[in-house]
Amino acid sequence: MAGPIFFCSLLGIVIALIQSPGRFAHLDLCEQSAPLYGRELARAKALVPCIVATLATAAYCVAAEAAGLRDLATTFVAAFAAVIPVTLTALSATIRTGTWQLLYVAMACAVSAIAFALVVVAGSVPAELGFAALVSFFALRQYGEALARYDPV
């Protein structure tokens, strides 16, 4: 269980950090000119990293199935439930620099570790799903509030 959760969570963090402002100037101009508010922009910007992280999790599980993994459904659900809140937490690091950016990456890693502990140590996939839903909600909401704060309108 450690492989899919930690590896796919790391991919989610990397994909989220790739969306940092300033990397693609033409996309930054499009985002600034779009009639979206901070919360709407947060949902739009969160969609791509979450899709990529989900596809990476599915690809990992398909490869693990080919290698002989027995409990594919539980592995996919547990990894998926960890990857989405990790990716959403890491998105908040994209609009910060220095120590604050490292703090958000560390929080994303902590979310992954807690999800792993809930599945493996506590043995409860429903507890991990609840934790993932709660963290995902607050991470996306906080990211939207941060983008609304920087909104030029």
N, C-alpha and C positions, 0 to 999 in steps of 0.2 A: 504493500500500500504506500510505502514511502516514495517509491519511484514515480508513480503517476502524480501524486499530490505535489511533491516538491519540484519535480522537473517541469510539469505543466504550469505550476505557479510561477516558476522562474521565467518561463516563456511569456506568461501573462504580464509580468512586471516589465520585461524587456519591450514587449509590444506597446505597452502603455507609455513607457519612457520615450519611445520613438516618436510619439505624437507631440513632443515638446514644441512649444511655439518657437519660431525662428528657424526650424529645420527646413521647412518648405514655404518659402515666402509667398508663392502664389496661392497656396491653401490658406495661409494666414489672412491674406487680403479677401479671399472668398468668405471666410468665417466672419471677418469684421464687417463685411458689407451685407451679409445675410440678415434678414429681419428676424433674428432669433434673440431671445433673452438668455441670460446666464443658465437658467435651469434647462431650457430647451437645448441650448448648445451643449450642455453637459450630457444630456441623453444622447444627442447625435454623435458626440465625440466618443462616448463610451461604447457605442454599438460595434465599431470595427474591432477594437481590442478584445471585446467579449466574444465576438464571432471567431476571431483568430484563435483565441485561447480555447474555445469550445472545439474547434476543428483539430487543434493540436492534441487535446485530450482524447478525442475520438480516434485520431490516428495512432496515438500511443496505445490505446486499448485494443485496437484492431491488430497492431503488431504484437501485443502481449497475447492476444487470443491465438495468433498464428504460432507463437512460441509455446502455447500450452497452458495459459492462465485458465483457472477453473471458474472462478466467480466473477465473470466479466461484468454483469449488470451492477453488482455492488461496487466494484472497482470504478466503473464509469460514473456512477452517481456520486460516490464519495469524492472522486477527483474533480468532477464538474462542480460540486458544491463548494469545494475549496478554491478552485481557480477563479470563479467569478468575483467573489468578494476581494480576493487578493488583487486582481486586475483593477477593480474599481477603486481600491485604496491607493494603489500605485498611481492612478491618474492624477491624484492631488499633488503628487511630486512633480508633475510636468509644469506646473505654473509657479514653482518655487525654485530657489537656488540655495546652494551651500548647505548649511547644517539642517535647514528646514526640509530640503529635498531628501537628504539622507534619513531624516526622521520618518518621513512618509514611506520611504522604501523599507526601513526597519519595521514600521507598523505593518506593512504588507507581508513581510516575512513572518512577523509574529502571528498574523491571521492564519497563515499557512500552517504554522506550528500548532496553533490551537485547534484548527480543523483536524490535523493529523492526530492530535492527542484525543480528541473526542471520538474519532473513529477507531483508533487502534487501542489506546489505553482504556478509555471508557467503554468501547465496544458499542457505541450507539450512533448509528447513521441518522436517525431522526433528530438527535441532539445536534449533530453537525449541520443538518439541513436548517434547523431553527436558527442556529448561530450564523450560518451563511446568509439567511434571509435578513436577519437583523443588521449584520455588518454591511451587506450590500445596500440596504435602504439608506443607512446613515452615511456610507461612503459616497454614494451618488448624490445624496442631498447636500453633503458638505462640499463636494466638487462643484455642484451647481451654484451654491451660495458664493463660493470663491470666485467663480467665473462672473457671477452677477456683480460682485464687488469691483471687478476690473472692467465691467461693461462700459464702453465709451458713451453710450446713450444715456 
